[in-house]
Amino acid sequence: MILFVIVFTKTLLLVALAAVLTACSSGSLPIVPAGPPKRPPPAMVQVENAPQSRPHSGLQRADLVYEYLTEGGITRFTVIYFSPNGGDKIGPVRSARLAALRLQKSYGGVLFYSGASDHVLGLIEDGRVPAVDENTQGGHYFVRDPGRPPPHNLYTSQDRLLAGVQQSTQKVDYQLPAHAEPPKGGDAVTKLSFQQTNAHSVAYIYSADSKTYLYASETGPEVDTENGKQPLQITNVILVRVAHHGAGYTEDVLGEQGIDFDLAGQGPAEFYSRGTHLTGSWDLSDPAKPLRFLDAKGKDLPLPAGLTWIHLVDPDLAVTASA
């Protein structure tokens, strides 16, 4: 019996080897399962959020907006478009920060920005970060709006983003979680507010009619000039609780110190979607893959399609919420 099994096994191996040799000799190779298809990277735009920069342009059609503290108590946006198209103006575009480089590594995108500190510029150059600034190809990817005072008047557009992405050799193959309605069981929350920095307040009000959140800051509602100055309609709001620290270099001409975030490993997160509040966590165990958002059981949290706004906030940030 044992001898039969050995002979039978050898016969199978010889048949398999003969099939491989036949395929090779005929000019073809055995079929090998392919990995995830590679595709163009997202466009990632640095948009300022100082009061002088408002109202913003082109944010309604973004996929993700990350908002985080920069120097001087203001915040900045890293705005992500996975498939830019069309002529919508986007901006105002401003300088890159360390947080943007962390996010760029995570999403593998092409970074569109205007200037940076010597330290950050060195990291972009040394790390060969795929990036486009105002001087790239003679400023082809940006335009100044003469109706606004500099430096708050630099803009790009979806078609310029697409052209910049197409010029890049960068490709990505990660898969983003599928969109779906949030799980049931969350608390009803239709209003929330918090102080993201000492100078910047944030408030959201949920609209049951549009199933989106309206965002207001200390200067009033956030609107989009490319959408008739209508208030932004945000489908999902996420609070990523993460510590930040001084990064040990000078960020600007005023001598403000650079800021970095401890975006590594895991941490707590809160999710607001469809008028409900859920708790879970964020996960950046692999810094070269997109930030994951997990439910209370550690599973990927499904969220509806639409503009998602992600705030990087202090771990002990107080949030006022009500139904």
C-alpha positions as CSV (number, residue, x, y, z in Angstrom):
1,M,0.0,0.0,0.0
2,I,2.8,2.4,1.0
3,L,4.7,1.6,-2.3
4,F,1.5,2.4,-4.3
5,V,1.2,5.8,-2.6
6,I,4.8,6.7,-3.3
7,V,4.6,5.6,-7.0
8,F,1.3,7.5,-7.4
9,T,2.7,10.7,-5.9
10,K,5.8,10.6,-8.1
11,T,3.6,10.1,-11.1
12,L,1.6,13.2,-10.2
13,L,4.7,15.2,-9.8
14,L,6.1,14.1,-13.2
15,V,2.8,15.0,-14.9
16,A,2.8,18.4,-13.3
17,L,6.4,19.0,-14.3
18,A,5.7,17.9,-17.9
19,A,2.8,20.4,-18.0
20,V,5.1,23.2,-16.9
21,L,7.8,22.3,-19.4
22,T,5.3,22.0,-22.2
23,A,3.9,25.5,-21.4
24,C,7.4,27.0,-21.3
25,S,8.5,25.3,-24.6
26,S,5.3,26.5,-26.3
27,G,6.2,30.1,-25.5
28,S,3.7,30.6,-22.7
29,L,4.0,30.5,-19.0
30,P,1.7,29.0,-16.4
31,I,-1.0,31.3,-15.1
32,V,0.0,32.8,-11.8
33,P,-2.7,34.6,-9.7
34,A,-2.3,38.4,-10.0
35,G,-2.0,40.7,-7.1
36,P,-4.3,43.8,-6.7
37,P,-4.1,45.9,-9.8
38,K,-2.0,49.0,-9.6
39,R,-3.6,52.4,-10.3
40,P,-2.8,56.1,-10.3
41,P,-2.3,57.6,-6.8
42,P,-4.6,60.1,-5.2
43,A,-4.0,63.8,-5.4
44,M,-3.3,65.4,-2.0
45,V,-3.6,69.2,-1.7
46,Q,-2.4,71.4,1.1
47,V,-5.2,73.9,1.8
48,E,-4.8,76.6,4.4
49,N,-7.4,77.4,7.0
50,A,-6.4,80.7,8.5
51,P,-9.4,83.0,8.8
52,Q,-8.0,85.1,5.8
53,S,-8.2,82.0,3.6
54,R,-12.0,81.6,3.9
55,P,-14.2,80.9,2.0
56,H,-12.5,77.8,0.5
57,S,-12.9,76.4,-2.9
58,G,-13.4,72.9,-4.3
59,L,-13.7,71.0,-1.0
60,Q,-17.2,69.6,-1.6
61,R,-16.0,67.2,-4.2
62,A,-13.1,65.9,-2.2
63,D,-13.1,62.3,-0.8
64,L,-11.2,63.0,2.5
65,V,-10.2,66.1,4.3
66,Y,-7.7,65.8,7.2
67,E,-7.6,68.8,9.5
68,Y,-4.8,69.3,12.0
69,L,-3.0,71.8,14.2
70,T,-0.1,73.8,12.7
71,E,1.9,76.6,14.2
72,G,0.3,79.6,15.8
73,G,-3.0,77.9,16.8
74,I,-4.3,77.6,13.2
75,T,-5.2,74.4,11.4
76,R,-4.4,73.2,7.9
77,F,-6.2,70.8,5.6
78,T,-4.7,67.9,3.6
79,V,-7.4,67.3,1.0
80,I,-7.5,64.0,-0.8
81,Y,-9.0,63.3,-4.3
82,F,-8.9,59.7,-5.4
83,S,-10.1,60.4,-8.9
84,P,-9.8,64.1,-9.7
85,N,-11.6,65.4,-12.8
86,G,-13.2,68.6,-14.0
87,G,-12.4,72.2,-13.7
88,D,-13.3,73.1,-10.1
89,K,-10.9,75.5,-8.5
90,I,-9.3,74.2,-5.2
91,G,-7.6,76.2,-2.5
92,P,-6.1,78.4,-1.3
93,V,-3.1,76.2,-1.5
94,R,-0.3,76.7,1.1
95,S,2.8,75.0,2.4
96,A,3.4,71.4,3.4
97,R,3.8,70.3,7.0
98,L,5.1,67.1,8.7
99,A,1.6,65.8,9.1
100,A,1.1,66.0,5.4
101,L,4.2,63.9,4.8
102,R,2.9,61.2,7.2
103,L,-0.4,61.2,5.3
104,Q,1.4,61.2,1.9
105,K,3.3,58.1,2.9
106,S,0.1,56.5,4.2
107,Y,-1.9,57.1,1.0
108,G,0.9,57.1,-1.5
109,G,-0.4,60.2,-3.1
110,V,1.1,63.1,-5.1
111,L,1.4,66.1,-2.8
112,F,0.4,69.5,-4.2
113,Y,1.7,72.4,-2.1
114,S,3.3,75.8,-2.1
115,G,6.6,76.0,-0.2
116,A,7.6,74.6,3.2
117,S,10.2,75.0,5.9
118,D,13.8,74.0,5.0
119,H,13.4,71.0,7.2
120,V,10.2,69.8,5.5
121,L,11.6,70.6,2.0
122,G,14.7,68.5,2.9
123,L,12.4,65.6,3.8
124,I,10.5,65.9,0.5
125,E,13.7,65.9,-1.5
126,D,15.6,63.3,0.4
127,G,12.6,61.0,0.5
128,R,11.8,61.5,-3.2
129,V,8.3,62.3,-2.2
130,P,6.1,62.6,-5.4
131,A,5.2,66.3,-5.1
132,V,4.2,69.3,-7.2
133,D,4.8,72.9,-6.1
134,E,4.3,76.3,-7.6
135,N,7.6,76.1,-9.4
136,T,7.0,72.7,-11.1
137,Q,7.0,73.0,-14.8
138,G,6.8,76.8,-14.6
139,G,3.8,76.9,-12.3
140,H,1.6,74.9,-14.8
141,Y,-0.4,73.3,-12.0
142,F,-1.4,76.4,-10.1
143,V,-2.9,79.9,-10.8
144,R,-3.1,83.1,-8.8
145,D,-6.4,84.8,-8.2
146,P,-5.9,88.6,-8.6
147,G,-9.1,89.2,-6.7
148,R,-7.6,88.0,-3.4
149,P,-4.5,89.2,-1.6
150,P,-1.4,87.0,-1.5
151,P,-0.4,84.6,-0.1
152,H,-4.1,83.5,0.2
153,N,-4.7,83.5,-3.5
154,L,-3.0,80.4,-4.9
155,Y,-5.3,77.8,-6.4
156,T,-5.2,74.6,-8.4
157,S,-8.0,72.7,-10.0
158,Q,-9.2,69.1,-10.5
159,D,-8.0,69.0,-14.1
160,R,-4.6,70.3,-12.9
161,L,-4.5,67.6,-10.2
162,L,-5.3,65.0,-12.8
163,A,-2.4,66.2,-15.1
164,G,0.0,66.2,-12.1
165,V,-1.0,62.7,-11.1
166,Q,-0.7,61.4,-14.7
167,Q,2.9,62.8,-14.8
168,S,3.9,60.8,-11.8
169,T,5.3,57.3,-11.9
170,Q,3.8,56.5,-8.5
171,K,1.2,53.7,-8.4
172,V,-0.9,52.3,-5.5
173,D,-2.5,48.9,-5.0
174,Y,-4.2,49.2,-1.7
175,Q,-7.9,48.5,-1.3
176,L,-10.1,51.0,0.6
177,P,-13.0,49.6,2.6
178,A,-16.3,49.3,0.8
179,H,-18.9,52.0,1.5
180,A,-22.0,51.0,3.4
181,E,-24.4,52.4,6.0
182,P,-22.9,52.6,9.5
183,P,-23.7,49.8,11.9
184,K,-26.8,50.2,14.1
185,G,-26.5,50.7,17.8
186,G,-24.8,54.1,18.0
187,D,-26.0,57.0,20.1
188,A,-28.1,59.7,18.5
189,V,-26.0,62.9,18.1
190,T,-27.1,65.7,15.8
191,K,-25.0,68.5,17.3
192,L,-21.4,68.4,18.3
193,S,-18.8,71.1,19.0
194,F,-15.2,71.3,20.3
195,Q,-12.2,73.6,20.4
196,Q,-9.7,72.1,18.1
197,T,-7.1,74.8,18.9
198,N,-7.0,77.8,21.2
199,A,-8.0,79.9,18.2
200,H,-10.2,77.5,16.2
201,S,-13.6,76.3,17.2
202,V,-15.6,73.6,15.4
203,A,-19.3,72.9,15.4
204,Y,-21.4,70.4,13.4
205,I,-25.1,70.2,12.9
206,Y,-26.7,67.2,11.3
207,S,-29.4,67.6,8.6
208,A,-31.8,64.7,8.4
209,D,-33.0,65.9,5.0
210,S,-29.6,65.8,3.3
211,K,-28.1,63.1,5.7
212,T,-25.0,65.3,6.1
213,Y,-23.4,67.6,8.6
214,L,-23.0,71.3,8.3
215,Y,-19.6,72.6,9.5
216,A,-19.2,76.0,11.2
217,S,-16.0,77.6,12.6
218,E,-15.4,80.8,14.6
219,T,-16.0,82.8,11.4
220,G,-19.3,81.1,10.5
221,P,-20.4,78.3,8.2
222,E,-17.8,76.5,6.0
223,V,-18.9,77.1,2.4
224,D,-17.6,76.2,-1.1
225,T,-17.2,79.0,-3.7
226,E,-17.3,76.4,-6.4
227,N,-20.8,75.3,-5.2
228,G,-22.4,78.7,-5.2
229,K,-21.1,79.4,-1.6
230,Q,-23.4,76.7,-0.3
231,P,-22.5,75.2,3.0
232,L,-20.3,72.1,2.8
233,Q,-22.3,68.9,3.2
234,I,-20.1,66.4,5.1
235,T,-21.3,62.8,5.2
236,N,-18.9,61.5,7.9
237,V,-17.0,63.2,10.7
238,I,-14.2,61.4,12.4
239,L,-12.2,62.5,15.4
240,V,-8.7,60.8,15.6
241,R,-7.4,61.2,19.1
242,V,-3.6,61.4,18.8
243,A,-0.9,63.3,20.7
244,H,1.3,65.9,19.1
245,H,4.7,67.4,20.1
246,G,7.2,70.0,19.1
247,A,9.4,68.6,16.2
248,G,12.5,70.6,17.0
249,Y,12.8,72.9,14.0
250,T,11.6,76.3,13.0
251,E,8.5,76.2,10.8
252,D,8.1,79.8,9.6
253,V,9.6,83.3,9.5
254,L,7.9,84.2,12.8
255,G,10.0,81.5,14.6
256,E,7.1,79.2,15.3
257,Q,8.2,75.6,16.0
258,G,7.2,72.7,13.8
259,I,4.6,70.2,15.1
260,D,4.5,66.5,14.5
261,F,1.8,63.9,15.4
262,D,2.3,60.5,17.0
263,L,0.5,58.8,14.1
264,A,1.8,55.3,14.6
265,G,0.2,52.1,15.9
266,Q,-3.4,52.5,17.2
267,G,-5.5,55.0,19.1
268,P,-9.1,55.9,20.0
269,A,-11.4,57.4,17.4
270,E,-15.0,58.7,17.3
271,F,-17.3,58.5,14.3
272,Y,-20.3,60.6,13.4
273,S,-22.4,59.4,10.5
274,R,-26.1,59.6,9.7
275,G,-26.9,61.4,12.9
276,T,-25.3,58.7,15.1
277,H,-22.1,58.5,17.2
278,L,-19.9,55.4,17.3
279,T,-16.7,54.8,19.1
280,G,-13.8,52.7,17.9
281,S,-10.2,53.2,17.0
282,W,-7.7,54.3,14.3
283,D,-4.9,52.0,13.1
284,L,-1.7,52.9,11.4
285,S,0.3,49.8,12.2
286,D,1.6,50.0,8.6
287,P,2.7,53.6,8.0
288,A,2.8,52.8,4.2
289,K,-0.9,51.9,4.0
290,P,-4.0,54.2,4.5
291,L,-5.2,54.9,8.0
292,R,-7.8,52.3,9.0
293,F,-10.9,53.0,11.0
294,L,-12.1,50.2,13.2
295,D,-15.3,49.6,15.2
296,A,-15.4,48.7,18.9
297,K,-14.6,45.0,18.0
298,G,-11.6,45.9,15.9
299,K,-13.3,45.3,12.5
300,D,-13.1,47.8,9.6
301,L,-15.9,50.3,10.1
302,P,-18.1,50.8,7.0
303,L,-19.1,54.3,6.3
304,P,-21.4,55.9,3.6
305,A,-19.9,57.3,0.5
306,G,-19.4,61.1,0.5
307,L,-17.1,63.8,1.9
308,T,-15.4,62.5,5.1
309,W,-13.8,65.1,7.4
310,I,-11.1,63.8,9.8
311,H,-9.9,65.9,12.7
312,L,-6.6,65.1,14.4
313,V,-7.3,66.1,18.0
314,D,-5.7,65.9,21.4
315,P,-6.4,62.6,23.3
316,D,-8.2,64.5,26.1
317,L,-10.2,66.8,23.9
318,A,-13.6,67.7,25.4
319,V,-16.5,67.3,22.9
320,T,-20.0,68.7,23.6
321,A,-22.6,66.5,21.9
322,S,-26.4,66.4,22.0
323,A,-29.3,64.7,20.2
